[in-house]
C-alpha cells in the first residue's frame, strides 16, 4: 500500500494547501467514516455525480448500483474513477460571515476502475452490508443469483488521493477580534436512534421483534 497517497497531479490541494493531508491513515479514516460518497463520471458528454455507499478493503474501494446505472457503466468503460467523501464535524463561527465555515474532513480519490465479478463481487457486497452495520451480513439471508445478476460492483484502486481538514479556531483578523461578536466552534454529533422493528411476518411475534440482533446491539453500544 502506497503511503503517502499524494500530492498527485490530479489531487493536489491548491486552495488553502495548509489544510491538505496526503497520508493514507487520514484518507482511510474519512473513507471509512463517510456513509455516503459521491462517484463522478461523464455520461453522454455530461458530468454526473452518483451518491452511493463505498466499502474499503485495503487500497481498494467497492461501490455498487443497479446493472443499468449509467455512472457505473461509464466508470467501467473509462477505466478510471473520481470519488469524493466528506465528514462534517461542526461549524466554525467567526466574527464575520466571510470567515465563518464548516468544520470538515474531505477526501478526493482518483484510481483505476474495473468491474468485480464472481467471488470478488459476492464478497464485495457483503463488505458493503458490513460497512454500514458491522456483522449484519452474517445475520441476513445470502444474496440470490438473481440479485447478483441485477447488481454491478465496481472496484476502484486508491491510486492517488488527498484529504483536506478544516478544524480549530476561525481565521479572524486582528481588527475583528476586538468586535463584541460571539465566535467559536459548534461541534456536530450524530447518533443512532431507537430501533423500530418491522413487525410483519415472523416478527409479528413481539418477543422476536424486541430481540435485537448482535449487529444492531453493537451499533447502539448495548451489551
MIDOSE-1310 file (N, C-alpha, C; in nm, 2 decimals, decimal comma, always signed):
residues 223
xxxx	+0,08/-0,12/+0,00/+0,00/+0,00/+0,00/+0,09/+0,12/+0,00; +0,06/+0,22/-0,09/+0,14/+0,34/-0,11/+0,10/+0,44/+0,00; +0,21/+0,50/+0,06/+0,18/+0,60/+0,16/+0,31/+0,69/+0,16; +0,29/+0,82/+0,14/+0,16/+0,89/+0,12/+0,10/+0,87/-0,01
xxxx	-0,03/+0,91/-0,02/-0,11/+0,89/-0,15/-0,10/+1,01/-0,24; -0,03/+1,11/-0,20/-0,02/+1,23/-0,28/+0,09/+1,32/-0,22; +0,11/+1,44/-0,27/+0,02/+1,50/-0,37/+0,05/+1,45/-0,51; -0,06/+1,44/-0,58/-0,05/+1,40/-0,72/-0,10/+1,50/-0,81
xxxx	-0,08/+1,49/-0,94/-0,12/+1,59/-1,04/-0,27/+1,62/-1,04; -0,35/+1,52/-1,00/-0,49/+1,54/-1,01/-0,56/+1,56/-0,87; -0,49/+1,55/-0,76/-0,55/+1,56/-0,63/-0,47/+1,66/-0,54; -0,38/+1,73/-0,59/-0,30/+1,83/-0,51/-0,40/+1,94/-0,47
xxxx	-0,40/+1,97/-0,34/-0,48/+2,07/-0,28/-0,42/+2,21/-0,31; -0,48/+2,29/-0,39/-0,43/+2,42/-0,42/-0,49/+2,54/-0,34; -0,61/+2,52/-0,31/-0,68/+2,63/-0,23/-0,66/+2,59/-0,08; -0,60/+2,68/+0,00/-0,56/+2,65/+0,14/-0,48/+2,52/+0,15
xxxx	-0,37/+2,52/+0,09/-0,29/+2,39/+0,10/-0,24/+2,35/+0,24; -0,24/+2,45/+0,33/-0,21/+2,41/+0,47/-0,30/+2,32/+0,53; -0,42/+2,30/+0,47/-0,52/+2,21/+0,53/-0,51/+2,07/+0,46; -0,42/+2,05/+0,37/-0,40/+1,93/+0,30/-0,34/+1,82/+0,38
xxxx	-0,39/+1,70/+0,36/-0,33/+1,58/+0,42/-0,32/+1,47/+0,31; -0,20/+1,41/+0,30/-0,19/+1,31/+0,20/-0,15/+1,17/+0,25; -0,15/+1,16/+0,38/-0,11/+1,03/+0,44/-0,23/+0,93/+0,43; -0,20/+0,80/+0,42/-0,31/+0,70/+0,40/-0,40/+0,69/+0,52
xxxx	-0,34/+0,71/+0,64/-0,43/+0,70/+0,76/-0,54/+0,80/+0,76; -0,51/+0,93/+0,73/-0,62/+1,03/+0,72/-0,72/+1,00/+0,61; -0,67/+0,96/+0,49/-0,76/+0,93/+0,38/-0,85/+0,82/+0,41; -0,79/+0,71/+0,47/-0,87/+0,59/+0,51/-0,98/+0,63/+0,62
xxxx	-0,94/+0,71/+0,71/-1,03/+0,74/+0,82/-1,15/+0,81/+0,77; -1,14/+0,90/+0,67/-1,25/+0,97/+0,61/-1,33/+0,87/+0,53; -1,27/+0,79/+0,45/-1,34/+0,70/+0,36/-1,42/+0,60/+0,45; -1,36/+0,55/+0,56/-1,43/+0,46/+0,64/-1,54/+0,52/+0,73
xxxx	-1,53/+0,65/+0,75/-1,63/+0,72/+0,83/-1,75/+0,77/+0,76; -1,73/+0,79/+0,62/-1,84/+0,85/+0,55/-1,94/+0,75/+0,50; -2,07/+0,76/+0,54/-2,17/+0,67/+0,50/-2,21/+0,69/+0,35; -2,19/+0,81/+0,30/-2,22/+0,84/+0,16/-2,10/+0,90/+0,09
xxxx	-2,07/+0,85/-0,02/-1,97/+0,91/-0,11/-2,03/+0,95/-0,24; -1,96/+1,02/-0,32/-2,01/+1,07/-0,45/-1,91/+1,02/-0,56; -1,96/+0,95/-0,65/-1,88/+0,90/-0,77/-1,92/+0,98/-0,89; -1,82/+1,03/-0,96/-1,85/+1,12/-1,08/-1,80/+1,05/-1,21
xxxx	-1,87/+1,08/-1,31/-1,84/+1,03/-1,45/-1,90/+1,11/-1,55; -1,85/+1,10/-1,68/-1,91/+1,16/-1,79/-2,01/+1,07/-1,85; -2,14/+1,11/-1,86/-2,24/+1,02/-1,91/-2,30/+1,10/-2,03; -2,28/+1,05/-2,15/-2,33/+1,11/-2,27/-2,28/+1,26/-2,28
xxxx	-2,16/+1,28/-2,24/-2,10/+1,41/-2,25/-2,13/+1,51/-2,14; -2,20/+1,46/-2,04/-2,24/+1,55/-1,93/-2,18/+1,49/-1,80; -2,13/+1,58/-1,71/-2,08/+1,54/-1,58/-2,20/+1,50/-1,49; -2,19/+1,38/-1,43/-2,30/+1,33/-1,34/-2,23/+1,27/-1,22
xxxx	-2,29/+1,30/-1,10/-2,24/+1,25/-0,97/-2,34/+1,16/-0,91; -2,30/+1,05/-0,86/-2,39/+0,95/-0,80/-2,36/+0,94/-0,65; -2,45/+0,97/-0,56/-2,44/+0,94/-0,42/-2,45/+0,79/-0,40; -2,36/+0,73/-0,33/-2,37/+0,58/-0,31/-2,29/+0,55/-0,18
xxxx	-2,28/+0,42/-0,16/-2,20/+0,36/-0,05/-2,07/+0,31/-0,10; -1,97/+0,31/-0,02/-1,84/+0,26/-0,06/-1,78/+0,18/+0,06; -1,73/+0,06/+0,03/-1,67/-0,02/+0,13/-1,52/-0,04/+0,09; -1,43/-0,01/+0,19/-1,29/-0,02/+0,16/-1,23/-0,15/+0,21
xxxx	-1,15/-0,21/+0,12/-1,08/-0,33/+0,15/-0,93/-0,31/+0,12; -0,85/-0,26/+0,22/-0,71/-0,23/+0,19/-0,71/-0,10/+0,11; -0,65/-0,11/-0,01/-0,64/+0,00/-0,10/-0,73/-0,01/-0,22; -0,84/-0,07/-0,20/-0,95/-0,08/-0,30/-1,08/-0,04/-0,24
xxxx	-1,16/+0,04/-0,31/-1,30/+0,07/-0,28/-1,39/+0,00/-0,36; -1,50/-0,05/-0,30/-1,61/-0,12/-0,38/-1,73/-0,03/-0,37; -1,79/+0,00/-0,49/-1,92/+0,06/-0,50/-2,01/-0,02/-0,58; -2,14/-0,01/-0,55/-2,24/-0,09/-0,63/-2,36/-0,01/-0,66
xxxx	-2,43/-0,06/-0,76/-2,56/+0,00/-0,81/-2,63/-0,10/-0,90; -2,74/-0,06/-0,95/-2,81/-0,14/-1,05/-2,72/-0,16/-1,17; -2,74/-0,28/-1,24/-2,66/-0,30/-1,36/-2,68/-0,20/-1,47; -2,80/-0,14/-1,46/-2,83/-0,04/-1,56/-2,78/+0,10/-1,53
xxxx	-2,72/+0,12/-1,41/-2,67/+0,25/-1,37/-2,57/+0,31/-1,47; -2,60/+0,43/-1,52/-2,51/+0,49/-1,62/-2,38/+0,53/-1,57; -2,37/+0,58/-1,44/-2,24/+0,63/-1,39/-2,15/+0,51/-1,37; -2,19/+0,40/-1,32/-2,10/+0,28/-1,30/-2,06/+0,23/-1,44
xxxx	-2,15/+0,23/-1,53/-2,12/+0,18/-1,67/-2,01/+0,27/-1,73; -2,02/+0,40/-1,71/-1,92/+0,49/-1,76/-1,79/+0,48/-1,70; -1,79/+0,46/-1,57/-1,66/+0,44/-1,49/-1,59/+0,31/-1,54; -1,66/+0,20/-1,56/-1,60/+0,08/-1,61/-1,55/+0,10/-1,75
xxxx	-1,63/+0,17/-1,84/-1,59/+0,20/-1,98/-1,46/+0,28/-1,98; -1,45/+0,38/-1,90/-1,33/+0,47/-1,90/-1,21/+0,41/-1,82; -1,24/+0,31/-1,73/-1,13/+0,25/-1,66/-1,07/+0,34/-1,55; -1,14/+0,45/-1,52/-1,09/+0,54/-1,41/-1,21/+0,60/-1,34
xxxx	-1,19/+0,62/-1,21/-1,29/+0,67/-1,13/-1,25/+0,79/-1,05; -1,34/+0,89/-1,03/-1,32/+1,00/-0,94/-1,42/+0,99/-0,83; -1,38/+0,99/-0,70/-1,47/+0,97/-0,59/-1,44/+1,07/-0,48; -1,54/+1,12/-0,42/-1,52/+1,21/-0,30/-1,60/+1,16/-0,18
xxxx	-1,55/+1,20/-0,06/-1,62/+1,17/+0,06/-1,60/+1,28/+0,16; -1,70/+1,31/+0,24/-1,69/+1,43/+0,33/-1,75/+1,39/+0,47; -1,69/+1,43/+0,57/-1,74/+1,42/+0,71/-1,76/+1,56/+0,76; -1,88/+1,60/+0,81/-1,90/+1,73/+0,87/-1,89/+1,72/+1,02
xxxx	-1,79/+1,79/+1,08/-1,77/+1,78/+1,22/-1,83/+1,90/+1,30; -1,88/+2,00/+1,23/-1,94/+2,11/+1,31/-1,93/+2,24/+1,23; -1,95/+2,35/+1,30/-1,95/+2,48/+1,25/-1,83/+2,56/+1,31; -1,76/+2,64/+1,22/-1,66/+2,73/+1,27/-1,72/+2,87/+1,25
xxxx	-1,77/+2,93/+1,36/-1,84/+3,05/+1,35/-1,75/+3,17/+1,38; -1,72/+3,25/+1,28/-1,63/+3,36/+1,30/-1,71/+3,49/+1,34; -1,64/+3,59/+1,35/-1,70/+3,72/+1,38/-1,75/+3,79/+1,25; -1,73/+3,73/+1,14/-1,78/+3,77/+1,01/-1,84/+3,65/+0,93
xxxx	-1,93/+3,68/+0,85/-1,98/+3,57/+0,76/-1,87/+3,52/+0,67; -1,78/+3,61/+0,62/-1,68/+3,57/+0,53/-1,58/+3,46/+0,59; -1,55/+3,48/+0,71/-1,45/+3,39/+0,77/-1,52/+3,27/+0,84; -1,65/+3,27/+0,85/-1,72/+3,15/+0,90/-1,72/+3,04/+0,80
xxxx	-1,72/+2,91/+0,86/-1,71/+2,80/+0,77/-1,75/+2,67/+0,84; -1,75/+2,56/+0,76/-1,78/+2,43/+0,82/-1,65/+2,37/+0,87; -1,66/+2,30/+0,98/-1,55/+2,21/+1,02/-1,57/+2,08/+0,95; -1,48/+2,03/+0,87/-1,50/+1,91/+0,79/-1,37/+1,84/+0,77
xxxx	-1,38/+1,72/+0,72/-1,27/+1,64/+0,67/-1,32/+1,58/+0,53; -1,25/+1,60/+0,43/-1,29/+1,56/+0,30/-1,18/+1,48/+0,23; -1,22/+1,40/+0,13/-1,12/+1,32/+0,05/-1,16/+1,32/-0,10; -1,06/+1,33/-0,18/-1,08/+1,31/-0,32/-0,99/+1,19/-0,36
xxxx	-1,05/+1,09/-0,43/-0,97/+0,97/-0,47/-0,98/+0,96/-0,63; -0,87/+0,93/-0,69/-0,86/+0,90/-0,83/-0,80/+0,77/-0,85; -0,86/+0,68/-0,92/-0,79/+0,54/-0,94/-0,85/+0,46/-1,05; -0,78/+0,36/-1,08/-0,82/+0,27/-1,19/-0,95/+0,20/-1,14
xxxx	-1,04/+0,18/-1,24/-1,17/+0,11/-1,20/-1,19/-0,01/-1,30; -1,25/-0,11/-1,24/-1,28/-0,23/-1,31/-1,41/-0,29/-1,25; -1,47/-0,38/-1,33/-1,59/-0,44/-1,28/-1,55/-0,57/-1,20; -1,61/-0,58/-1,08/-1,58/-0,70/-1,00/-1,68/-0,81/-1,03
xxxx	-1,63/-0,93/-1,04/-1,71/-1,05/-1,09/-1,69/-1,16/-0,99; -1,78/-1,26/-1,00/-1,76/-1,39/-0,93/-1,75/-1,38/-0,78; -1,66/-1,45/-0,72/-1,64/-1,45/-0,57/-1,61/-1,31/-0,52; -1,53/-1,23/-0,60/-1,50/-1,10/-0,55/-1,62/-1,01/-0,54
xxxx	-1,71/-1,02/-0,64/-1,83/-0,95/-0,64/-1,92/-0,98/-0,52; -1,94/-1,11/-0,49/-2,02/-1,15/-0,38/-1,96/-1,11/-0,25; -1,83/-1,12/-0,24/-1,76/-1,07/-0,11/-1,77/-0,92/-0,10; -1,76/-0,85/-0,21/-1,77/-0,70/-0,20/-1,91/-0,66/-0,15
xxxx	-2,01/-0,73/-0,19/-2,15/-0,69/-0,15/-2,17/-0,72/+0,00; -2,10/-0,82/+0,05/-2,10/-0,84/+0,20/-2,03/-0,73/+0,27; -1,92/-0,69/+0,21/-1,84/-0,58/+0,27/-1,92/-0,45/+0,28; -2,00/-0,43/+0,17/-2,09/-0,31/+0,17/-2,19/-0,32/+0,28
xxxx	-2,25/-0,43/+0,30/-2,35/-0,45/+0,41/-2,28/-0,43/+0,54; -2,17/-0,49/+0,56/-2,10/-0,48/+0,69/-2,04/-0,34/+0,71; -2,02/-0,27/+0,60/-1,96/-0,13/+0,61/-2,07/-0,04/+0,69; -2,19/-0,07/+0,66/-2,30/+0,01/+0,73/-2,33/-0,04/+0,87
xxxx	-2,35/-0,17/+0,88/-2,38/-0,23/+1,01/-2,28/-0,35/+1,02; -2,17/-0,34/+1,09/-2,07/-0,45/+1,10/-2,14/-0,58/+1,15; -2,11/-0,69/+1,08/-2,16/-0,82/+1,12/-2,30/-0,85/+1,07; -2,36/-0,75/+1,00/-2,50/-0,78/+0,95/-2,51/-0,88/+0,84
xxxx	-2,40/-0,89/+0,76/-2,41/-0,99/+0,65/-2,42/-1,13/+0,70; -2,38/-1,16/+0,83/-2,39/-1,30/+0,88/-2,53/-1,32/+0,94; -2,61/-1,22/+0,95/-2,75/-1,23/+1,01/-2,86/-1,24/+0,90; -2,83/-1,20/+0,78/-2,93/-1,19/+0,68/-2,92/-1,31/+0,58
xxxx	-3,02/-1,33/+0,50/-3,00/-1,44/+0,40/-2,90/-1,41/+0,30; -2,84/-1,51/+0,23/-2,74/-1,48/+0,13/-2,80/-1,41/+0,01; -2,72/-1,34/-0,06/-2,77/-1,27/-0,18/-2,80/-1,38/-0,29; -2,91/-1,37/-0,35/-2,95/-1,47/-0,45/-2,88/-1,44/-0,59
xxxx	-2,88/-1,55/-0,67/-2,82/-1,53/-0,80/-2,89/-1,42/-0,88; -3,02/-1,41/-0,87/-3,09/-1,30/-0,94/-3,05/-1,17/-0,90; -3,03/-1,15/-0,76/-2,99/-1,02/-0,71/-2,85/-0,99/-0,76; -2,76/-1,09/-0,76/-2,62/-1,07/-0,81/-2,63/-1,03/-0,96
xxxx	-2,71/-1,09/-1,04/-2,72/-1,05/-1,18/-2,77/-0,91/-1,20; -2,86/-0,86/-1,11/-2,91/-0,73/-1,13/-2,82/-0,62/-1,07; -2,71/-0,66/-1,01/-2,62/-0,56/-0,94/-2,49/-0,55/-1,01; -2,43/-0,43/-1,03/-2,30/-0,42/-1,08/-2,21/-0,37/-0,96
xxxx	-2,10/-0,43/-0,95/-2,00/-0,39/-0,85/-1,87/-0,34/-0,92; -1,82/-0,22/-0,88/-1,70/-0,17/-0,94/-1,59/-0,16/-0,83; -1,48/-0,21/-0,86/-1,36/-0,20/-0,78/-1,27/-0,08/-0,82; -1,25/+0,01/-0,72/-1,17/+0,13/-0,75/-1,04/+0,13/-0,67
xxxx	-0,93/+0,13/-0,74/-0,80/+0,14/-0,67/-0,77/+0,28/-0,62; -0,73/+0,29/-0,49/-0,69/+0,42/-0,43/-0,55/+0,45/-0,48; -0,54/+0,49/-0,61/-0,41/+0,52/-0,66/-0,35/+0,65/-0,62; -0,44/+0,75/-0,61/-0,40/+0,88/-0,58/-0,51/+0,95/-0,50
xxxx	-0,47/+1,01/-0,39/-0,58/+1,07/-0,30/-0,52/+1,19/-0,22; -0,61/+1,28/-0,18/-0,58/+1,38/-0,09/-0,69/+1,41/+0,00; -0,66/+1,45/+0,12/-0,76/+1,48/+0,22/-0,74/+1,63/+0,25; -0,85/+1,69/+0,30/-0,85/+1,83/+0,34/-0,92/+1,84/+0,47
xxxx	-0,86/+1,90/+0,57/-0,91/+1,90/+0,71/-0,92/+2,05/+0,75; -1,05/+2,09/+0,78/-1,07/+2,22/+0,84/-1,12/+2,21/+0,98; -1,04/+2,26/+1,07/-1,07/+2,24/+1,21/-1,01/+2,35/+1,29; -1,05/+2,36/+1,42/-0,99/+2,46/+1,51/-1,05/+2,60/+1,50
xxxx	-0,99/+2,70/+1,56/-1,04/+2,83/+1,56/-1,05/+2,89/+1,42; -1,13/+2,99/+1,41/-1,15/+3,06/+1,28/-1,03/+3,15/+1,25; -1,03/+3,20/+1,13/-0,92/+3,29/+1,09/-0,96/+3,44/+1,10; -1,01/+3,48/+1,21/-1,05/+3,62/+1,23/-0,92/+3,71/+1,22
xxxx	-0,93/+3,82/+1,15/-0,82/+3,92/+1,15/-0,82/+3,99/+1,28; -0,70/+4,06/+1,31/-0,69/+4,14/+1,43/-0,80/+4,24/+1,45; -0,84/+4,30/+1,35/-0,94/+4,41/+1,36/-1,08/+4,35/+1,40; -1,11/+4,22/+1,36/-1,23/+4,16/+1,40/-1,23/+4,10/+1,54
xxxx	-1,11/+4,07/+1,59/-1,10/+4,01/+1,73/-1,16/+4,10/+1,83; -1,15/+4,23/+1,81/-1,20/+4,33/+1,91/-1,35/+4,35/+1,90; -1,42/+4,29/+1,80/-1,56/+4,31/+1,79/-1,63/+4,23/+1,90; -1,74/+4,28/+1,96/-1,82/+4,21/+2,06/-1,92/+4,11/+1,99
xxxx	-1,87/+4,02/+1,91/-1,95/+3,92/+1,84/-1,90/+3,78/+1,88; -2,00/+3,70/+1,92/-1,97/+3,56/+1,97/-1,90/+3,49/+1,85; -1,80/+3,41/+1,88/-1,73/+3,33/+1,78/-1,68/+3,20/+1,85; -1,67/+3,10/+1,77/-1,63/+2,97/+1,83/-1,67/+2,85/+1,74
xxxx	-1,65/+2,74/+1,79/-1,68/+2,61/+1,72/-1,80/+2,55/+1,78; -1,89/+2,50/+1,70/-2,01/+2,43/+1,74/-2,00/+2,29/+1,69; -1,96/+2,19/+1,77/-1,94/+2,05/+1,72/-2,07/+1,99/+1,68; -2,06/+1,90/+1,58/-2,18/+1,83/+1,53/-2,16/+1,68/+1,57
xxxx	-2,26/+1,62/+1,64/-2,25/+1,48/+1,68/-2,38/+1,41/+1,62; -2,36/+1,29/+1,57/-2,47/+1,21/+1,52/-2,48/+1,08/+1,60; -2,60/+1,03/+1,61/-2,62/+0,91/+1,68/-2,73/+0,83/+1,62; -2,73/+0,70/+1,65/-2,84/+0,62/+1,60/-2,96/+0,62/+1,70
xxxx	-3,08/+0,63/+1,65/-3,20/+0,64/+1,74/-3,25/+0,50/+1,78; -3,36/+0,49/+1,85/-3,42/+0,37/+1,90/-3,47/+0,29/+1,78; -3,43/+0,16/+1,77/-3,47/+0,08/+1,66/-3,62/+0,06/+1,66; -3,68/+0,06/+1,54/-3,82/+0,03/+1,52/-3,84/-0,10/+1,44
xxxx	-3,88/-0,20/+1,50/-3,89/-0,33/+1,43/-4,00/-0,33/+1,33; -3,98/-0,40/+1,22/-4,08/-0,43/+1,11/-4,16/-0,55/+1,16; -4,27/-0,53/+1,21/-4,35/-0,64/+1,28/-4,44/-0,72/+1,18; -4,39/-0,74/+1,07/-4,46/-0,83/+0,97/-4,39/-0,97/+0,97
xxxx	-4,46/-1,06/+0,92/-4,41/-1,20/+0,91/-4,38/-1,26/+1,04; -4,26/-1,32/+1,05/-4,22/-1,38/+1,18/-4,20/-1,28/+1,29; -4,17/-1,15/+1,26/-4,16/-1,05/+1,36/-4,29/-1,00/+1,42; -4,40/-1,06/+1,37/-4,53/-1,03/+1,44/-4,52/-1,08/+1,58
xxxx	-4,44/-1,18/+1,61/-4,41/-1,23/+1,74/-4,34/-1,12/+1,82; -4,40/-1,06/+1,92/-4,34/-0,95/+1,99/-4,20/-0,98/+2,05; -4,19/-1,11/+2,09/-4,06/-1,15/+2,15/-3,95/-1,14/+2,05; -3,98/-1,19/+1,93/-3,87/-1,19/+1,83/-3,84/-1,04/+1,78
xxxx	-3,95/-0,96/+1,77/-3,93/-0,83/+1,73/-3,85/-0,75/+1,83; -3,86/-0,78/+1,96/-3,78/-0,70/+2,06/-3,64/-0,75/+2,08; -3,61/-0,87/+2,03/-3,48/-0,93/+2,05/-3,38/-0,88/+1,94; -3,31/-0,77/+1,97/-3,22/-0,71/+1,87/-3,11/-0,80/+1,84
xxxx	-3,07/-0,81/+1,71/-2,95/-0,89/+1,67/-2,82/-0,83/+1,72; -2,72/-0,91/+1,73/-2,59/-0,86/+1,78/-2,54/-0,74/+1,70; -2,56/-0,74/+1,57/-2,51/-0,62/+1,49/-2,58/-0,49/+1,53; -2,71/-0,50/+1,56/-2,78/-0,37/+1,59/-2,74/-0,33/+1,74
xxxx	-2,73/-0,43/+1,83/-2,69/-0,40/+1,96/-2,55/-0,33/+1,96; -2,46/-0,39/+1,88/-2,33/-0,33/+1,88/-2,33/-0,19/+1,82; -2,42/-0,17/+1,72/-2,43/-0,03/+1,66/-2,48/+0,07/+1,76; -2,56/+0,03/+1,86/-2,62/+0,12/+1,96/-2,53/+0,12/+2,08
xxx	-2,43/+0,04/+2,09/-2,34/+0,03/+2,20/-2,40/-0,03/+2,32; -2,49/-0,13/+2,29/-2,56/-0,20/+2,40/-2,50/-0,34/+2,42; -2,49/-0,39/+2,54/-2,44/-0,53/+2,57/-2,54/-0,63/+2,52
